[in-house]
Amino acid sequence: MNFSLHELRTQSGRGGNHERQIGTMIAEEEEEHQSIEARVKKLMDNLEGAIKRRMKGRDDEQKNAS
């Protein structure tokens, strides 16, 4: 769900139940966002490691060819 915080506040009305529901929605979205960030970081770390291993392999091949 893509709601701006302003939209959530203005559409929530004055009922406490709506505010709790919106608070829950925001918390769920933030949790999902953090989970996605963690997965992206792990993928980037894995990619960086793979690139370093590949580059080291090429360096080793060049040394052996000399």
Secondary structure, 3 states (H helix, E strand, C coil): CCCCHHHHHHHCCCCHHHHHHHHHHHHHHHHHHHHHHHHHHHHHHHHHHHHHHHHHHHHHHHHHHC
